[in-house]
Amino acid sequence: MSARPADQSRPLPERPDTPCVAVCSTTFDDICRGCGRTVVEVAHWVSMSSEQKEAVWQRILSQGYPRRNT
């Protein structure tokens, strides 16, 4: 039996280690203007599971992140 739920049985896409683009700013809200992650997601990124990271990747990519030169 697989440890992953049936709807997540396909392999996760290849991604960089982090969505960070070194344009870090959360000056006016809790979302980084460079990568689109929340302050909490940035703080916990290293301890997140692959599935949790992929969920963040899916959200930020759908929102047009990561952004370079912003």
PDB file of N, CA, C and O in Angstrom:
ATOM      1  N   MET A   1       0.842  -1.188   0.000  1.00  0.00           N
ATOM      2  CA  MET A   1       0.000   0.000   0.000  1.00  0.00           C
ATOM      3  C   MET A   1       0.880   1.242   0.000  1.00  0.00           C
ATOM      4  O   MET A   1       1.879   1.295   0.718  1.00  0.00           O
ATOM      5  N   SER A   2       0.526   2.220  -0.781  1.00  0.00           N
ATOM      6  CA  SER A   2       1.274   3.468  -0.895  1.00  0.00           C
ATOM      7  C   SER A   2       0.960   4.389   0.273  1.00  0.00           C
ATOM      8  O   SER A   2      -0.162   4.406   0.780  1.00  0.00           O
ATOM      9  N   ALA A   3       1.966   5.156   0.697  1.00  0.00           N
ATOM     10  CA  ALA A   3       1.769   6.121   1.773  1.00  0.00           C
ATOM     11  C   ALA A   3       1.090   7.387   1.268  1.00  0.00           C
ATOM     12  O   ALA A   3       0.615   8.198   2.062  1.00  0.00           O
ATOM     13  N   ARG A   4       1.043   7.556  -0.047  1.00  0.00           N
ATOM     14  CA  ARG A   4       0.434   8.743  -0.631  1.00  0.00           C
ATOM     15  C   ARG A   4      -1.022   8.460  -0.967  1.00  0.00           C
ATOM     16  O   ARG A   4      -1.348   7.350  -1.390  1.00  0.00           O
ATOM     17  N   PRO A   5      -1.910   9.445  -0.788  1.00  0.00           N
ATOM     18  CA  PRO A   5      -3.302   9.264  -1.194  1.00  0.00           C
ATOM     19  C   PRO A   5      -3.405   8.976  -2.683  1.00  0.00           C
ATOM     20  O   PRO A   5      -2.539   9.380  -3.459  1.00  0.00           O
ATOM     21  N   ALA A   6      -4.455   8.286  -3.082  1.00  0.00           N
ATOM     22  CA  ALA A   6      -4.627   7.863  -4.473  1.00  0.00           C
ATOM     23  C   ALA A   6      -4.582   9.026  -5.457  1.00  0.00           C
ATOM     24  O   ALA A   6      -4.051   8.873  -6.557  1.00  0.00           O
ATOM     25  N   ASP A   7      -5.133  10.193  -5.086  1.00  0.00           N
ATOM     26  CA  ASP A   7      -5.155  11.321  -6.007  1.00  0.00           C
ATOM     27  C   ASP A   7      -3.782  11.963  -6.173  1.00  0.00           C
ATOM     28  O   ASP A   7      -3.615  12.841  -7.020  1.00  0.00           O
ATOM     29  N   GLN A   8      -2.806  11.546  -5.388  1.00  0.00           N
ATOM     30  CA  GLN A   8      -1.456  12.082  -5.500  1.00  0.00           C
ATOM     31  C   GLN A   8      -0.473  10.982  -5.888  1.00  0.00           C
ATOM     32  O   GLN A   8       0.701  11.056  -5.527  1.00  0.00           O
ATOM     33  N   SER A   9      -0.925   9.977  -6.607  1.00  0.00           N
ATOM     34  CA  SER A   9      -0.088   8.828  -6.924  1.00  0.00           C
ATOM     35  C   SER A   9       0.951   9.109  -8.010  1.00  0.00           C
ATOM     36  O   SER A   9       1.927   8.367  -8.124  1.00  0.00           O
ATOM     37  N   ARG A  10       0.770  10.138  -8.790  1.00  0.00           N
ATOM     38  CA  ARG A  10       1.761  10.431  -9.825  1.00  0.00           C
ATOM     39  C   ARG A  10       2.935  11.196  -9.200  1.00  0.00           C
ATOM     40  O   ARG A  10       2.768  11.869  -8.183  1.00  0.00           O
ATOM     41  N   PRO A  11       4.106  11.091  -9.803  1.00  0.00           N
ATOM     42  CA  PRO A  11       5.287  11.752  -9.248  1.00  0.00           C
ATOM     43  C   PRO A  11       5.147  13.273  -9.253  1.00  0.00           C
ATOM     44  O   PRO A  11       4.482  13.847 -10.115  1.00  0.00           O
ATOM     45  N   LEU A  12       5.780  13.906  -8.284  1.00  0.00           N
ATOM     46  CA  LEU A  12       5.764  15.363  -8.209  1.00  0.00           C
ATOM     47  C   LEU A  12       6.693  15.927  -9.279  1.00  0.00           C
ATOM     48  O   LEU A  12       7.700  15.300  -9.609  1.00  0.00           O
ATOM     49  N   PRO A  13       6.370  17.105  -9.830  1.00  0.00           N
ATOM     50  CA  PRO A  13       7.238  17.707 -10.850  1.00  0.00           C
ATOM     51  C   PRO A  13       8.594  18.095 -10.264  1.00  0.00           C
ATOM     52  O   PRO A  13       8.720  18.343  -9.065  1.00  0.00           O
ATOM     53  N   GLU A  14       9.588  18.141 -11.118  1.00  0.00           N
ATOM     54  CA  GLU A  14      10.905  18.633 -10.713  1.00  0.00           C
ATOM     55  C   GLU A  14      10.803  20.136 -10.485  1.00  0.00           C
ATOM     56  O   GLU A  14      10.314  20.870 -11.343  1.00  0.00           O
ATOM     57  N   ARG A  15      11.258  20.578  -9.346  1.00  0.00           N
ATOM     58  CA  ARG A  15      11.217  21.996  -9.011  1.00  0.00           C
ATOM     59  C   ARG A  15      12.566  22.415  -8.426  1.00  0.00           C
ATOM     60  O   ARG A  15      13.309  21.567  -7.930  1.00  0.00           O
ATOM     61  N   PRO A  16      12.893  23.703  -8.477  1.00  0.00           N
ATOM     62  CA  PRO A  16      14.065  24.180  -7.743  1.00  0.00           C
ATOM     63  C   PRO A  16      13.862  23.930  -6.245  1.00  0.00           C
ATOM     64  O   PRO A  16      12.739  23.697  -5.798  1.00  0.00           O
ATOM     65  N   ASP A  17      14.940  23.979  -5.482  1.00  0.00           N
ATOM     66  CA  ASP A  17      14.847  23.744  -4.038  1.00  0.00           C
ATOM     67  C   ASP A  17      13.909  24.712  -3.341  1.00  0.00           C
ATOM     68  O   ASP A  17      13.288  24.368  -2.335  1.00  0.00           O
ATOM     69  N   THR A  18      13.806  25.909  -3.870  1.00  0.00           N
ATOM     70  CA  THR A  18      12.971  26.945  -3.254  1.00  0.00           C
ATOM     71  C   THR A  18      12.481  27.904  -4.332  1.00  0.00           C
ATOM     72  O   THR A  18      13.156  28.085  -5.346  1.00  0.00           O
ATOM     73  N   PRO A  19      11.321  28.518  -4.133  1.00  0.00           N
ATOM     74  CA  PRO A  19      10.857  29.517  -5.095  1.00  0.00           C
ATOM     75  C   PRO A  19      11.526  30.888  -4.914  1.00  0.00           C
ATOM     76  O   PRO A  19      11.249  31.815  -5.675  1.00  0.00           O
ATOM     77  N   CYS A  20      12.388  31.017  -3.928  1.00  0.00           N
ATOM     78  CA  CYS A  20      13.027  32.302  -3.637  1.00  0.00           C
ATOM     79  C   CYS A  20      13.781  32.827  -4.858  1.00  0.00           C
ATOM     80  O   CYS A  20      14.511  32.087  -5.517  1.00  0.00           O
ATOM     81  N   VAL A  21      13.591  34.124  -5.149  1.00  0.00           N
ATOM     82  CA  VAL A  21      14.302  34.779  -6.249  1.00  0.00           C
ATOM     83  C   VAL A  21      15.143  35.939  -5.739  1.00  0.00           C
ATOM     84  O   VAL A  21      15.567  36.796  -6.515  1.00  0.00           O
ATOM     85  N   ALA A  22      15.383  35.964  -4.423  1.00  0.00           N
ATOM     86  CA  ALA A  22      16.204  36.985  -3.770  1.00  0.00           C
ATOM     87  C   ALA A  22      15.642  38.397  -3.950  1.00  0.00           C
ATOM     88  O   ALA A  22      16.388  39.375  -3.985  1.00  0.00           O
ATOM     89  N   VAL A  23      14.328  38.484  -4.062  1.00  0.00           N
ATOM     90  CA  VAL A  23      13.622  39.760  -4.080  1.00  0.00           C
ATOM     91  C   VAL A  23      12.663  39.693  -2.893  1.00  0.00           C
ATOM     92  O   VAL A  23      11.444  39.634  -3.058  1.00  0.00           O
ATOM     93  N   CYS A  24      13.239  39.703  -1.704  1.00  0.00           N
ATOM     94  CA  CYS A  24      12.472  39.436  -0.489  1.00  0.00           C
ATOM     95  C   CYS A  24      11.880  40.719   0.086  1.00  0.00           C
ATOM     96  O   CYS A  24      12.606  41.640   0.459  1.00  0.00           O
ATOM     97  N   SER A  25      10.568  40.763   0.149  1.00  0.00           N
ATOM     98  CA  SER A  25       9.908  41.909   0.752  1.00  0.00           C
ATOM     99  C   SER A  25       8.510  41.535   1.193  1.00  0.00           C
ATOM    100  O   SER A  25       7.687  41.086   0.395  1.00  0.00           O
ATOM    101  N   THR A  26       8.256  41.726   2.462  1.00  0.00           N
ATOM    102  CA  THR A  26       6.910  41.570   3.027  1.00  0.00           C
ATOM    103  C   THR A  26       6.553  42.847   3.768  1.00  0.00           C
ATOM    104  O   THR A  26       5.873  42.804   4.793  1.00  0.00           O
ATOM    105  N   THR A  27       7.005  43.975   3.259  1.00  0.00           N
ATOM    106  CA  THR A  27       6.835  45.261   3.923  1.00  0.00           C
ATOM    107  C   THR A  27       5.386  45.616   4.201  1.00  0.00           C
ATOM    108  O   THR A  27       5.080  46.090   5.295  1.00  0.00           O
ATOM    109  N   PHE A  28       4.486  45.404   3.254  1.00  0.00           N
ATOM    110  CA  PHE A  28       3.121  45.870   3.415  1.00  0.00           C
ATOM    111  C   PHE A  28       2.111  44.778   3.721  1.00  0.00           C
ATOM    112  O   PHE A  28       0.971  45.084   4.071  1.00  0.00           O
ATOM    113  N   ASP A  29       2.495  43.517   3.601  1.00  0.00           N
ATOM    114  CA  ASP A  29       1.596  42.425   3.947  1.00  0.00           C
ATOM    115  C   ASP A  29       2.406  41.176   4.259  1.00  0.00           C
ATOM    116  O   ASP A  29       3.629  41.250   4.379  1.00  0.00           O
ATOM    117  N   ASP A  30       1.756  40.046   4.391  1.00  0.00           N
ATOM    118  CA  ASP A  30       2.429  38.804   4.760  1.00  0.00           C
ATOM    119  C   ASP A  30       2.833  37.956   3.562  1.00  0.00           C
ATOM    120  O   ASP A  30       3.201  36.794   3.730  1.00  0.00           O
ATOM    121  N   ILE A  31       2.771  38.515   2.357  1.00  0.00           N
ATOM    122  CA  ILE A  31       3.150  37.787   1.151  1.00  0.00           C
ATOM    123  C   ILE A  31       4.427  38.398   0.579  1.00  0.00           C
ATOM    124  O   ILE A  31       4.506  39.610   0.379  1.00  0.00           O
ATOM    125  N   CYS A  32       5.417  37.559   0.319  1.00  0.00           N
ATOM    126  CA  CYS A  32       6.653  38.048  -0.277  1.00  0.00           C
ATOM    127  C   CYS A  32       6.389  38.497  -1.706  1.00  0.00           C
ATOM    128  O   CYS A  32       5.770  37.771  -2.484  1.00  0.00           O
ATOM    129  N   ARG A  33       6.856  39.691  -2.052  1.00  0.00           N
ATOM    130  CA  ARG A  33       6.650  40.219  -3.399  1.00  0.00           C
ATOM    131  C   ARG A  33       7.503  39.521  -4.442  1.00  0.00           C
ATOM    132  O   ARG A  33       7.229  39.644  -5.636  1.00  0.00           O
ATOM    133  N   GLY A  34       8.528  38.791  -4.025  1.00  0.00           N
ATOM    134  CA  GLY A  34       9.375  38.073  -4.978  1.00  0.00           C
ATOM    135  C   GLY A  34       8.877  36.676  -5.289  1.00  0.00           C
ATOM    136  O   GLY A  34       8.713  36.309  -6.452  1.00  0.00           O
ATOM    137  N   CYS A  35       8.634  35.888  -4.230  1.00  0.00           N
ATOM    138  CA  CYS A  35       8.278  34.481  -4.465  1.00  0.00           C
ATOM    139  C   CYS A  35       6.806  34.172  -4.259  1.00  0.00           C
ATOM    140  O   CYS A  35       6.336  33.131  -4.719  1.00  0.00           O
ATOM    141  N   GLY A  36       6.066  35.035  -3.589  1.00  0.00           N
ATOM    142  CA  GLY A  36       4.638  34.818  -3.401  1.00  0.00           C
ATOM    143  C   GLY A  36       4.268  33.971  -2.205  1.00  0.00           C
ATOM    144  O   GLY A  36       3.086  33.735  -1.953  1.00  0.00           O
ATOM    145  N   ARG A  37       5.274  33.505  -1.455  1.00  0.00           N
ATOM    146  CA  ARG A  37       4.968  32.706  -0.273  1.00  0.00           C
ATOM    147  C   ARG A  37       4.597  33.601   0.903  1.00  0.00           C
ATOM    148  O   ARG A  37       4.983  34.768   0.969  1.00  0.00           O
ATOM    149  N   THR A  38       3.839  33.023   1.826  1.00  0.00           N
ATOM    150  CA  THR A  38       3.528  33.756   3.052  1.00  0.00           C
ATOM    151  C   THR A  38       4.747  33.733   3.956  1.00  0.00           C
ATOM    152  O   THR A  38       5.668  32.942   3.755  1.00  0.00           O
ATOM    153  N   VAL A  39       4.746  34.606   4.954  1.00  0.00           N
ATOM    154  CA  VAL A  39       5.833  34.647   5.929  1.00  0.00           C
ATOM    155  C   VAL A  39       5.972  33.278   6.600  1.00  0.00           C
ATOM    156  O   VAL A  39       7.089  32.807   6.814  1.00  0.00           O
ATOM    157  N   VAL A  40       4.858  32.645   6.929  1.00  0.00           N
ATOM    158  CA  VAL A  40       4.877  31.329   7.576  1.00  0.00           C
ATOM    159  C   VAL A  40       5.459  30.275   6.640  1.00  0.00           C
ATOM    160  O   VAL A  40       6.247  29.436   7.076  1.00  0.00           O
ATOM    161  N   GLU A  41       5.085  30.303   5.367  1.00  0.00           N
ATOM    162  CA  GLU A  41       5.618  29.337   4.405  1.00  0.00           C
ATOM    163  C   GLU A  41       7.123  29.496   4.244  1.00  0.00           C
ATOM    164  O   GLU A  41       7.843  28.501   4.162  1.00  0.00           O
ATOM    165  N   VAL A  42       7.604  30.722   4.199  1.00  0.00           N
ATOM    166  CA  VAL A  42       9.046  30.963   4.095  1.00  0.00           C
ATOM    167  C   VAL A  42       9.745  30.408   5.339  1.00  0.00           C
ATOM    168  O   VAL A  42      10.768  29.731   5.229  1.00  0.00           O
ATOM    169  N   ALA A  43       9.198  30.693   6.508  1.00  0.00           N
ATOM    170  CA  ALA A  43       9.818  30.264   7.763  1.00  0.00           C
ATOM    171  C   ALA A  43       9.853  28.749   7.914  1.00  0.00           C
ATOM    172  O   ALA A  43      10.796  28.210   8.493  1.00  0.00           O
ATOM    173  N   HIS A  44       8.840  28.055   7.402  1.00  0.00           N
ATOM    174  CA  HIS A  44       8.744  26.610   7.588  1.00  0.00           C
ATOM    175  C   HIS A  44       9.138  25.797   6.357  1.00  0.00           C
ATOM    176  O   HIS A  44       9.008  24.573   6.366  1.00  0.00           O
ATOM    177  N   TRP A  45       9.621  26.457   5.293  1.00  0.00           N
ATOM    178  CA  TRP A  45       9.901  25.777   4.028  1.00  0.00           C
ATOM    179  C   TRP A  45      10.794  24.549   4.207  1.00  0.00           C
ATOM    180  O   TRP A  45      10.511  23.496   3.636  1.00  0.00           O
ATOM    181  N   VAL A  46      11.858  24.667   4.984  1.00  0.00           N
ATOM    182  CA  VAL A  46      12.814  23.563   5.115  1.00  0.00           C
ATOM    183  C   VAL A  46      12.212  22.349   5.817  1.00  0.00           C
ATOM    184  O   VAL A  46      12.702  21.235   5.631  1.00  0.00           O
ATOM    185  N   SER A  47      11.173  22.534   6.610  1.00  0.00           N
ATOM    186  CA  SER A  47      10.568  21.407   7.327  1.00  0.00           C
ATOM    187  C   SER A  47       9.282  20.904   6.670  1.00  0.00           C
ATOM    188  O   SER A  47       8.662  19.966   7.171  1.00  0.00           O
ATOM    189  N   MET A  48       8.878  21.512   5.565  1.00  0.00           N
ATOM    190  CA  MET A  48       7.662  21.090   4.871  1.00  0.00           C
ATOM    191  C   MET A  48       7.918  19.821   4.070  1.00  0.00           C
ATOM    192  O   MET A  48       9.024  19.594   3.580  1.00  0.00           O
ATOM    193  N   SER A  49       6.875  18.990   3.942  1.00  0.00           N
ATOM    194  CA  SER A  49       6.973  17.785   3.125  1.00  0.00           C
ATOM    195  C   SER A  49       6.972  18.176   1.644  1.00  0.00           C
ATOM    196  O   SER A  49       6.636  19.304   1.283  1.00  0.00           O
ATOM    197  N   SER A  50       7.351  17.230   0.809  1.00  0.00           N
ATOM    198  CA  SER A  50       7.336  17.475  -0.636  1.00  0.00           C
ATOM    199  C   SER A  50       5.936  17.838  -1.122  1.00  0.00           C
ATOM    200  O   SER A  50       5.778  18.703  -1.983  1.00  0.00           O
ATOM    201  N   GLU A  51       4.930  17.183  -0.575  1.00  0.00           N
ATOM    202  CA  GLU A  51       3.546  17.453  -0.965  1.00  0.00           C
ATOM    203  C   GLU A  51       3.117  18.855  -0.527  1.00  0.00           C
ATOM    204  O   GLU A  51       2.415  19.542  -1.268  1.00  0.00           O
ATOM    205  N   GLN A  52       3.524  19.279   0.651  1.00  0.00           N
ATOM    206  CA  GLN A  52       3.199  20.635   1.116  1.00  0.00           C
ATOM    207  C   GLN A  52       3.884  21.675   0.241  1.00  0.00           C
ATOM    208  O   GLN A  52       3.277  22.681  -0.127  1.00  0.00           O
ATOM    209  N   LYS A  53       5.143  21.434  -0.090  1.00  0.00           N
ATOM    210  CA  LYS A  53       5.866  22.361  -0.960  1.00  0.00           C
ATOM    211  C   LYS A  53       5.206  22.432  -2.333  1.00  0.00           C
ATOM    212  O   LYS A  53       5.072  23.515  -2.903  1.00  0.00           O
ATOM    213  N   GLU A  54       4.794  21.287  -2.864  1.00  0.00           N
ATOM    214  CA  GLU A  54       4.147  21.275  -4.177  1.00  0.00           C
ATOM    215  C   GLU A  54       2.845  22.062  -4.155  1.00  0.00           C
ATOM    216  O   GLU A  54       2.525  22.749  -5.125  1.00  0.00           O
ATOM    217  N   ALA A  55       2.092  21.973  -3.070  1.00  0.00           N
ATOM    218  CA  ALA A  55       0.853  22.753  -2.951  1.00  0.00           C
ATOM    219  C   ALA A  55       1.156  24.246  -2.988  1.00  0.00           C
ATOM    220  O   ALA A  55       0.422  25.016  -3.607  1.00  0.00           O
ATOM    221  N   VAL A  56       2.231  24.654  -2.329  1.00  0.00           N
ATOM    222  CA  VAL A  56       2.643  26.063  -2.364  1.00  0.00           C
ATOM    223  C   VAL A  56       3.069  26.440  -3.776  1.00  0.00           C
ATOM    224  O   VAL A  56       2.668  27.483  -4.292  1.00  0.00           O
ATOM    225  N   TRP A  57       3.884  25.590  -4.404  1.00  0.00           N
ATOM    226  CA  TRP A  57       4.317  25.847  -5.784  1.00  0.00           C
ATOM    227  C   TRP A  57       3.119  26.030  -6.708  1.00  0.00           C
ATOM    228  O   TRP A  57       3.084  26.971  -7.500  1.00  0.00           O
ATOM    229  N   GLN A  58       2.137  25.136  -6.610  1.00  0.00           N
ATOM    230  CA  GLN A  58       0.963  25.230  -7.470  1.00  0.00           C
ATOM    231  C   GLN A  58       0.256  26.567  -7.281  1.00  0.00           C
ATOM    232  O   GLN A  58      -0.124  27.213  -8.257  1.00  0.00           O
ATOM    233  N   ARG A  59       0.077  26.982  -6.031  1.00  0.00           N
ATOM    234  CA  ARG A  59      -0.605  28.248  -5.746  1.00  0.00           C
ATOM    235  C   ARG A  59       0.175  29.438  -6.277  1.00  0.00           C
ATOM    236  O   ARG A  59      -0.385  30.291  -6.966  1.00  0.00           O
ATOM    237  N   ILE A  60       1.467  29.503  -5.963  1.00  0.00           N
ATOM    238  CA  ILE A  60       2.225  30.687  -6.372  1.00  0.00           C
ATOM    239  C   ILE A  60       2.382  30.768  -7.883  1.00  0.00           C
ATOM    240  O   ILE A  60       2.343  31.861  -8.449  1.00  0.00           O
ATOM    241  N   LEU A  61       2.558  29.631  -8.545  1.00  0.00           N
ATOM    242  CA  LEU A  61       2.649  29.660 -10.006  1.00  0.00           C
ATOM    243  C   LEU A  61       1.342  30.131 -10.628  1.00  0.00           C
ATOM    244  O   LEU A  61       1.356  30.867 -11.615  1.00  0.00           O
ATOM    245  N   SER A  62       0.216  29.714 -10.065  1.00  0.00           N
ATOM    246  CA  SER A  62      -1.084  30.142 -10.605  1.00  0.00           C
ATOM    247  C   SER A  62      -1.315  31.634 -10.381  1.00  0.00           C
ATOM    248  O   SER A  62      -2.119  32.251 -11.078  1.00  0.00           O
ATOM    249  N   GLN A  63      -0.610  32.212  -9.410  1.00  0.00           N
ATOM    250  CA  GLN A  63      -0.736  33.641  -9.109  1.00  0.00           C
ATOM    251  C   GLN A  63       0.330  34.482  -9.802  1.00  0.00           C
ATOM    252  O   GLN A  63       0.400  35.692  -9.585  1.00  0.00           O
ATOM    253  N   GLY A  64       1.160  33.857 -10.632  1.00  0.00           N
ATOM    254  CA  GLY A  64       2.164  34.596 -11.388  1.00  0.00           C
ATOM    255  C   GLY A  64       3.504  34.759 -10.681  1.00  0.00           C
ATOM    256  O   GLY A  64       4.311  35.594 -11.090  1.00  0.00           O
ATOM    257  N   TYR A  65       3.754  34.009  -9.665  1.00  0.00           N
ATOM    258  CA  TYR A  65       5.031  34.019  -8.961  1.00  0.00           C
ATOM    259  C   TYR A  65       5.827  32.795  -9.393  1.00  0.00           C
ATOM    260  O   TYR A  65       5.257  31.887  -9.998  1.00  0.00           O
ATOM    261  N   PRO A  66       7.114  32.738  -9.106  1.00  0.00           N
ATOM    262  CA  PRO A  66       7.960  33.789  -8.576  1.00  0.00           C
ATOM    263  C   PRO A  66       8.206  34.887  -9.611  1.00  0.00           C
ATOM    264  O   PRO A  66       8.227  34.656 -10.820  1.00  0.00           O
ATOM    265  N   ARG A  67       8.388  36.078  -9.077  1.00  0.00           N
ATOM    266  CA  ARG A  67       8.625  37.259  -9.931  1.00  0.00           C
ATOM    267  C   ARG A  67      10.048  37.726  -9.776  1.00  0.00           C
ATOM    268  O   ARG A  67      10.569  37.824  -8.665  1.00  0.00           O
ATOM    269  N   ARG A  68      10.656  38.005 -10.868  1.00  0.00           N
ATOM    270  CA  ARG A  68      12.023  38.545 -10.859  1.00  0.00           C
ATOM    271  C   ARG A  68      11.952  40.016 -11.274  1.00  0.00           C
ATOM    272  O   ARG A  68      11.072  40.422 -12.034  1.00  0.00           O
ATOM    273  N   ASN A  69      12.889  40.795 -10.763  1.00  0.00           N
ATOM    274  CA  ASN A  69      12.995  42.213 -11.115  1.00  0.00           C
ATOM    275  C   ASN A  69      11.712  42.993 -10.841  1.00  0.00           C
ATOM    276  O   ASN A  69      11.246  43.755 -11.689  1.00  0.00           O
ATOM    277  N   THR A  70      11.139  42.794  -9.639  1.00  0.00           N
ATOM    278  CA  THR A  70       9.926  43.540  -9.296  1.00  0.00           C
ATOM    279  C   THR A  70      10.204  44.526  -8.196  1.00  0.00           C
ATOM    280  O   THR A  70       9.301  45.247  -7.771  1.00  0.00           O
TER     281      THR A  70
END
